[in-house]
Amino acid sequence: MKKQEQNNTRKKNPALLIVGALIIIVSLVFAVYNHNNSYARSVAIGKELKEVKAQITAVKEGTAVGDLDALNALSAALSNDKLANERPYSYSLAALFLGILLAVKGIYNTVVGTAPSQKADVKKLAQAGLLAALCYIGFAFFKIDIPVGTEKTAFHFGNVFCVLAALLLGGYWGGLAGAIGMTIGDLTTSYVTSAPKTFLLKLLIGLIVGLVAHKIFKVSRSHSTSYVTKVTILASACGMGFNIIADPLVGYFYKTYLLGVPQDLAANLAKINLLTTSVNAVTAVICATVFYLALRPALKKAGLFVQVTPEETADASKESK
């Protein structure tokens, strides 16, 4: 009866679907335009940059003669020019991915409906914003770049906070925090072309970690330290295990078919990306687990611990009574 009453009170609202569809159309038009203009210029600059870097290597090895300072200055100028021309296309693709996400949510709201409006959870929203900022900092300031031709990959700490966000806030809010923080990290650094892929993959990491930790094992409930530790490690490993497979694979097709990177370069980048992603994954599982186990009792004591599911909230209310 209760489920039937809830279904009857759900309001079917197509507004988000309309917004998502409009964003998809507009961003798709801009993506096609920018691909044929600014991004085409960035590809041409990339070829010139590759030749200059080869020249620099030859001069350093003593197999060619040239002004190394002038070549380095030219390389820096071409890199900046290439990045500037990549940005419009990358922004368009990021907007396209966002539009698809909104459209999917809009379809759900239209078909299933939304629950009656509830008071905004300011605590959860504030923590999501903080964790998104930590994801950005973990990637933008704590990374080691590994160049691969005109492309590159990196060791970084961003995934640590993506996983931690999902453990603390659940898959939806944690996934959004990780996706937004890491995407901003890409858009404001030289990894701008990876931003759309990053948004999708980090969101999925959060959803997977949240599914395992909260939907399946209800980790926010009161459990023994041993149980919480095991579930935390398992959930983190599931999210990072997905990333180890998906990041190089999705990256290969994304770079080959959306960015026009040559297949041999995309394949080499995918191989190196597999290594960096694996190291990042191990780091994320260990650090996120340590951080979560340390923060969990502290947040509970301060009254800031988020109960992710309605069932967990009900359990917390019973325990407090």
C-alpha positions in Angstrom: 0.0 0.0 0.0 2.8 2.4 1.0 4.6 1.8 -2.3 1.4 2.3 -4.3 0.8 5.6 -2.4 4.3 6.8 -3.1 3.9 6.0 -6.8 0.6 7.9 -6.8 2.3 11.0 -5.2 5.2 11.0 -7.6 5.1 13.9 -10.0 6.1 13.2 -13.6 8.0 16.2 -14.8 9.6 16.4 -18.3 11.4 19.7 -17.6 14.8 18.1 -17.1 14.4 16.0 -20.3 13.7 19.2 -22.3 16.7 21.0 -20.8 18.9 18.0 -21.4 17.7 17.7 -25.0 18.3 21.4 -25.7 21.9 21.1 -24.3 22.5 18.0 -26.4 21.4 19.8 -29.6 23.3 23.1 -28.9 26.5 21.3 -27.8 26.4 18.9 -30.7 26.2 21.8 -33.2 29.1 23.6 -31.4 31.1 20.3 -31.2 30.8 19.7 -35.0 31.7 23.4 -35.7 34.7 23.4 -33.3 35.9 20.0 -34.6 36.1 21.4 -38.1 37.7 24.6 -37.1 39.7 25.2 -33.9 40.3 21.5 -33.2 41.5 20.9 -36.8 44.0 23.7 -36.2 45.1 22.1 -32.9 45.8 18.8 -34.8 47.9 20.7 -37.4 49.8 22.4 -34.6 50.3 19.1 -32.9 52.0 17.7 -35.9 54.3 20.7 -36.0 54.9 20.4 -32.3 55.9 16.7 -32.8 58.5 17.7 -35.3 59.9 20.4 -33.0 60.2 18.0 -30.1 62.0 15.5 -32.4 64.4 18.3 -33.4 65.0 19.1 -29.7 65.8 15.4 -29.0 68.2 15.3 -32.0 70.0 18.4 -30.8 70.3 17.0 -27.3 71.7 13.8 -28.6 74.2 15.6 -30.8 72.8 14.2 -34.1 71.6 17.6 -35.3 72.6 21.2 -34.9 70.3 23.9 -33.7 69.5 26.6 -31.1 68.1 24.6 -28.2 66.7 27.7 -26.4 64.9 28.9 -29.5 63.5 25.4 -30.1 62.3 25.1 -26.5 60.6 28.5 -26.7 59.0 27.4 -30.0 57.8 24.2 -28.4 56.3 26.0 -25.4 54.5 28.5 -27.8 53.1 25.7 -29.9 52.0 23.8 -26.8 50.1 26.8 -25.6 48.6 27.4 -29.0 47.5 23.8 -29.3 45.9 23.9 -25.9 44.0 27.1 -26.7 42.6 25.6 -29.9 41.6 22.3 -28.1 39.5 24.1 -25.5 36.4 25.0 -27.5 35.9 21.4 -28.8 36.6 19.9 -25.4 34.0 22.3 -23.7 31.5 21.3 -26.4 32.0 17.6 -25.7 31.8 18.1 -22.0 28.5 20.0 -22.4 27.3 17.2 -24.7 28.0 14.5 -22.0 26.3 16.7 -19.4 23.3 17.0 -21.7 23.1 13.3 -22.1 23.3 12.8 -18.3 20.5 15.3 -17.8 18.4 13.7 -20.5 18.7 10.3 -18.9 17.6 11.7 -15.6 14.9 13.6 -17.3 13.6 10.4 -19.0 13.4 8.8 -15.5 11.6 11.8 -14.1 9.1 11.7 -17.0 8.4 8.0 -16.9 8.7 7.1 -13.2 8.3 10.6 -11.7 10.0 12.3 -8.8 9.2 12.0 -5.1 7.5 14.9 -3.3 9.9 17.7 -2.7 12.0 17.4 0.4 14.1 19.9 2.4 17.6 20.3 0.8 20.3 18.4 2.6 22.7 21.3 3.2 25.2 19.1 5.1 25.5 16.7 2.2 25.7 19.5 -0.4 28.5 21.2 1.6 30.4 17.9 1.9 30.0 17.2 -1.8 31.4 20.7 -2.6 34.3 20.1 -0.3 35.1 16.7 -1.8 34.8 18.0 -5.4 37.4 20.7 -4.4 39.7 17.9 -3.0 39.3 15.9 -6.2 40.4 19.0 -8.2 43.4 19.6 -5.9 44.3 15.9 -5.9 44.6 15.9 -9.6 45.7 19.5 -10.5 48.4 19.8 -7.8 49.5 16.3 -6.9 50.3 14.6 -10.2 53.3 13.4 -12.2 52.9 13.9 -16.0 54.1 11.2 -18.4 54.4 12.5 -22.0 53.4 10.1 -24.8 54.1 11.8 -28.1 51.9 15.0 -28.2 49.6 13.4 -25.6 50.2 12.5 -22.0 48.9 10.6 -18.9 49.7 11.0 -15.2 50.0 9.5 -11.8 47.7 11.5 -9.5 45.7 11.5 -6.2 42.4 12.7 -7.7 40.8 9.2 -7.6 41.5 8.9 -3.8 38.9 11.6 -3.2 36.5 10.3 -5.9 36.3 7.0 -4.0 36.2 8.8 -0.6 33.3 11.0 -1.8 31.2 7.9 -2.8 32.0 6.2 0.6 30.9 9.2 2.5 28.0 10.5 0.4 26.8 7.5 -1.6 27.1 6.8 -5.3 25.0 9.7 -6.7 26.4 12.6 -4.7 29.8 11.1 -4.4 29.9 10.4 -8.2 28.9 13.9 -9.0 31.5 15.4 -6.6 34.2 13.2 -8.2 33.0 13.9 -11.8 32.7 17.7 -11.3 36.0 18.1 -9.4 38.1 16.0 -11.8 36.5 17.5 -14.9 37.3 21.0 -13.7 40.8 19.7 -13.1 41.0 18.7 -16.7 39.4 21.8 -18.1 41.9 24.1 -16.2 45.0 22.2 -17.1 46.6 20.7 -20.2 44.3 17.7 -20.0 41.4 19.7 -21.4 40.6 17.2 -24.1 40.1 14.4 -21.5 37.4 16.3 -19.6 34.3 14.7 -21.2 35.8 11.2 -20.7 36.8 12.1 -17.2 33.2 13.3 -16.3 31.7 10.0 -17.4 34.2 7.6 -15.9 34.5 9.4 -12.5 30.7 9.5 -12.2 30.6 5.7 -12.9 33.3 5.1 -10.3 31.2 6.9 -7.7 28.1 5.0 -8.7 29.9 1.6 -8.4 31.5 2.4 -5.1 28.2 3.7 -3.7 26.3 0.7 -5.0 28.6 -1.8 -3.3 29.2 0.2 -0.1 25.7 1.5 0.6 23.1 -0.3 -1.5 24.5 -3.8 -1.0 26.4 -3.8 2.3 24.8 -0.7 4.0 28.1 0.5 5.3 26.7 3.6 6.9 24.8 1.5 9.5 26.4 0.6 12.8 28.8 -2.3 12.2 32.0 -3.7 13.6 35.3 -2.1 12.6 36.3 -5.3 10.8 33.1 -5.3 8.8 33.4 -1.7 7.8 37.0 -2.1 6.8 36.3 -5.1 4.6 33.3 -3.4 2.9 35.3 -0.2 2.4 38.2 -2.1 0.8 35.8 -4.2 -1.4 33.8 -1.2 -2.6 36.9 0.9 -3.3 38.5 -2.1 -5.2 35.3 -2.5 -7.3 35.3 1.1 -8.4 39.0 1.2 -9.1 38.9 -2.3 -10.8 36.3 -0.8 -13.2 38.5 2.2 -13.8 41.6 0.0 -14.6 39.6 -1.6 -17.4 37.5 1.2 -18.6 39.9 4.1 -18.6 42.4 2.7 -21.1 39.6 1.1 -23.2 37.3 4.1 -23.3 40.3 6.4 -23.7 41.5 4.5 -26.8 38.1 4.8 -28.6 37.6 8.3 -27.4 40.9 9.6 -28.6 40.8 7.6 -31.8 37.2 8.4 -32.9 36.4 11.7 -31.2 39.8 13.4 -31.1 41.3 11.9 -34.2 44.5 10.7 -32.5 46.4 8.2 -34.7 45.6 4.6 -33.7 49.2 3.6 -33.0 49.6 6.6 -30.7 46.2 6.0 -29.0 47.2 2.3 -28.5 50.6 3.3 -27.0 48.8 5.8 -24.7 46.3 3.1 -23.7 49.1 0.7 -22.7 50.9 3.4 -20.6 47.5 4.5 -19.2 46.9 1.0 -18.0 50.1 1.2 -15.9 49.3 4.7 -14.5 45.7 3.8 -13.9 46.7 0.6 -12.0 49.1 2.5 -9.8 46.5 5.2 -9.2 43.9 2.5 -8.4 46.1 0.9 -5.7 46.8 4.3 -4.2 43.1 5.2 -4.2 42.0 2.0 -2.5 44.6 2.3 0.2 44.3 6.0 0.9 40.5 6.2 0.6 40.1 3.3 3.0 42.5 4.9 5.5 40.7 8.3 5.2 37.2 6.8 5.5 38.0 4.7 8.6 39.6 7.8 10.2 36.8 10.2 9.2 33.9 7.9 10.0 34.1 8.1 13.9 35.1 11.7 13.8 32.2 12.8 11.6 29.8 10.7 13.8 31.1 12.4 16.9 30.7 15.8 15.3 27.2 15.0 14.0 28.3 15.4 10.4 28.1 11.8 9.3 25.8 11.4 6.3 23.2 8.5 6.4 23.1 7.7 2.7 19.9 5.7 2.3 16.5 6.3 3.9 16.8 2.9 5.7 20.1 4.0 7.2 18.6 7.3 8.3 15.7 5.4 10.0 18.2 3.1 11.8 20.2 6.1 13.0 17.1 7.7 14.4 16.2 4.5 16.3 19.8 4.3 17.7 19.7 7.9 18.9 16.4 7.2 20.8 
